[in-house]
Amino acid sequence: MKNVLEEIMDLMKDAGTRQIETGVPGLSMIKGAIPNHQLAALYEPMIGFTVQGRKILSIGGRSTELAGPSYYVLPVHVPATAVVHPDRYGQPYMSLGLKLNQNVLQSLLRDLQENLLPAASGQFAACDMDIELMEAWLRLLRLSKAPRDIPALAPAYEREILYRVLMGPQGGYLRQFGQRESDLSRISQVVKWFRSNFMRPIDIGELASKSGMAINTFHRQFKRATGLSPIQFQKQLRLLEARNLIAFEGYPVASAAYHVGYQSPSQFNREYSRFFGASPARDTESLRRIESMRD
């Protein structure tokens, strides 16, 4: 396993603190001391591979340590914050991400015997990386140096990664993501609506109706899938968007607050400070200073 891991790290030597697309569809990499503000984001459905170092990912009120080498599954879009650390020897944090493609997953599920697949998963957590799964990641990453082979081989290696994760402790999440009528898939559709409509007031009855669930069931399934209540989810989307508007598009604080749906600038300031750990003005100054140093 050590040799496989070393080759993966060698193939990632050009990665930096901004996410880099590798040229292989859906596969990205990142390395180093990533600024915390960059890690506060809306994370997309993906399989993440922590190659080296560790990430502390916080979703709602729960923080999870993802130490390398390990993998994790995020089956829906979810707002989160994170911080990364080098490993115990001071070597930089490194990770790979593979976007989840529902069509590919559905095709794979049709080829597998249903009784062999896990029905459920435990809580979101880091999962041990075995040699077979690590080698599948390596084969996919090698294609970044062999572009002509990508169309023929990338789909096969992607399917292998999905298969091996399906058979692991978080496989139940992948299975539900691939089933269009599962509770998780219906919540995913509501999350997709949220992403385009987070500035609108929430009507829980309307959202439950969109998902085909009773209101109590919808609340329970939404929090199970995202780690957040619908209200918390909306609030964090609004705060993430407002931060970008203030720090990088020059919006005044009050204008950004109104733009994302807040009616009270004072409430916005309180919730912003609570979520990001600093007032909008102080946070913006820090972000701009960090970005100017990187540029």
Order of alpha helices (4+ residues) and beta strands (2+ residues): alpha-beta-beta-alpha-beta-beta-beta-beta-beta-beta-beta-alpha-beta-alpha-alpha-alpha-alpha-alpha-alpha-alpha-alpha-alpha-alpha
